[in-house]
Amino acid sequence: ALRWNCVTSTDPKLLQAPYRAGIQVLAYQLEPLRKALLLPRVNLFIADDVGLGKTIEAGLIVRELLVRQKVRRIVVCCPPSVLLQWRDELEQRFGLTFQVFDRAYVAAMRRERGWAINPWDTHPRFLLSHSLLRDEPYAAPLRDWLGSFCPGSLLILDEAHHAAPASGARY
């Protein structure tokens, strides 16, 4: 077991995530994972059609990077309408617990730990809505938490076209 763990942590061709997920993985869903492991810094744009399993592909990448200890902090940013769906799928299919980061969570952490607490320091994995990410009182502590693109941080941006500005404004 120790030899298997050492080999799979360093060899990008040997995958662990599909065997640790509670899903039936289709062959095409492994392609983004294979590409991610070959990159020195994971930077993928997954644009499959609706219903082909982009969430599963992202979950496989997250699970594999966690197993290989290449990420520590994960933020999944998605539209508010699918926030709970992301949470449930990551929990049920991959055994990954994500904290929903919303105004209620921030208020609860401040009541529990004091006003000066950075709520991002309370958990390593968060789900967050696009609208909250644009809100500066919540985005500034996130930038502090992430540092200057510190190694071991992963952002998954679901429905990325919502992040694009409507005009020539800055992202």
C-alpha positions in Angstrom: 0.0 0.0 0.0 2.8 2.4 0.8 4.5 1.7 -2.5 1.2 2.2 -4.4 0.7 5.5 -2.6 4.2 6.8 -3.4 4.0 5.8 -7.0 0.5 7.2 -7.6 1.5 10.5 -5.9 4.2 11.1 -8.4 3.1 9.4 -11.6 0.5 11.4 -13.5 -0.6 8.3 -15.4 -1.8 6.4 -12.4 -5.1 7.8 -11.0 -6.6 7.3 -7.6 -9.7 9.6 -7.7 -11.9 7.4 -9.9 -11.5 4.5 -7.4 -12.3 6.8 -4.4 -15.5 8.2 -5.9 -18.9 6.8 -5.5 -19.7 7.1 -9.2 -19.4 5.3 -12.5 -16.8 7.2 -14.4 -17.1 7.4 -18.2 -13.9 7.3 -20.2 -14.2 10.9 -21.6 -14.6 12.2 -18.0 -11.0 11.1 -17.2 -9.5 13.3 -20.0 -9.6 16.6 -18.0 -8.1 14.8 -15.0 -5.3 13.4 -17.2 -4.6 16.8 -18.6 -4.7 18.4 -15.2 -2.0 16.1 -13.9 0.3 16.8 -16.8 0.2 20.5 -16.2 2.7 22.1 -13.8 -0.1 24.4 -12.6 -3.7 23.2 -13.1 -5.4 25.7 -15.4 -8.3 24.1 -17.3 -11.4 25.3 -19.0 -13.9 22.5 -19.2 -16.7 23.4 -21.7 -18.6 20.1 -22.2 -22.3 20.2 -23.2 -25.0 20.3 -20.6 -25.4 17.0 -18.7 -22.0 15.4 -19.7 -20.6 15.6 -16.2 -18.5 18.8 -15.8 -19.2 18.7 -12.0 -17.9 15.1 -12.0 -14.8 16.0 -14.0 -14.1 18.9 -11.6 -14.7 16.6 -8.6 -12.3 14.0 -9.9 -9.6 16.7 -10.3 -10.2 18.0 -6.8 -10.1 14.6 -5.3 -6.9 13.6 -7.1 -5.2 16.9 -6.2 -6.1 16.4 -2.6 -4.9 12.8 -2.5 -1.6 13.9 -4.1 -1.4 16.8 -1.5 -1.1 19.4 -4.2 -4.0 21.6 -2.9 -5.0 22.6 0.6 -7.5 25.4 -0.1 -10.4 25.1 -2.5 -13.0 27.6 -3.4 -15.9 26.6 -5.7 -17.7 29.7 -7.0 -21.0 29.0 -8.7 -24.4 30.6 -9.4 -26.6 30.7 -6.2 -29.1 28.4 -7.8 -26.7 25.4 -7.9 -24.7 26.1 -4.7 -26.5 23.3 -2.7 -26.3 21.0 -5.6 -22.5 21.4 -5.8 -22.3 20.8 -2.0 -24.4 17.7 -2.1 -22.6 16.2 -5.2 -19.1 16.8 -3.7 -20.2 15.2 -0.4 -22.1 12.2 -1.8 -20.0 11.4 -4.8 -16.5 12.3 -3.6 -16.8 12.4 0.2 -15.6 16.0 0.3 -17.1 18.4 2.8 -17.4 22.0 1.6 -18.7 24.8 3.8 -21.2 27.1 2.1 -19.8 30.6 2.5 -22.6 33.1 2.8 -23.6 36.1 4.9 -25.1 33.8 7.6 -21.9 31.8 7.9 -19.8 35.0 8.2 -22.2 36.3 10.9 -22.0 33.0 12.8 -18.2 32.9 12.7 -18.0 36.5 14.0 -20.4 35.7 16.8 -18.5 32.6 17.7 -14.9 33.8 17.2 -15.0 37.5 17.4 -15.4 40.4 14.8 -11.7 40.4 13.8 -11.7 36.8 12.6 -11.2 36.2 8.9 -14.1 33.7 8.2 -12.0 32.2 5.4 -9.5 30.9 8.0 -12.1 28.6 9.6 -12.3 25.9 6.9 -10.1 24.8 4.0 -12.9 24.2 1.4 -15.7 26.6 0.5 -18.6 27.0 -1.8 -19.5 30.6 -2.7 -22.0 32.3 -5.0 -20.8 34.6 -7.8 -22.7 37.5 -6.3 -20.9 37.2 -3.0 -17.5 37.0 -4.7 -18.1 40.4 -6.3 -19.0 41.9 -2.9 -15.8 43.6 -1.6 -16.4 43.1 2.1 -16.3 39.3 1.4 -13.7 39.3 -1.5 -11.0 41.3 0.4 -10.7 38.7 3.2 -10.6 36.0 0.5 -7.6 37.7 -1.1 -6.0 37.8 2.4 -6.7 34.1 2.9 -5.3 33.1 -0.5 -2.3 35.3 -0.3 -0.7 36.2 -3.6 -1.7 33.1 -5.5 -0.1 30.9 -2.9 0.7 27.3 -4.0 -1.9 24.8 -2.9 -5.0 27.0 -3.7 -7.6 25.9 -6.2 -10.5 27.9 -7.7 -13.3 26.3 -9.6 -15.4 28.8 -11.4 -18.7 27.2 -12.5 -20.6 29.1 -15.3 -17.5 31.1 -16.0 -19.3 33.3 -18.6 -21.0 35.0 -15.6 -17.7 36.3 -14.4 -17.0 38.1 -17.7 -17.9 41.8 -17.6 -20.9 43.0 -19.6 -18.8 45.6 -21.2 -15.1 46.5 -21.6 -14.8 46.8 -17.8 -12.1 45.0 -15.9 -12.7 41.4 -14.6 
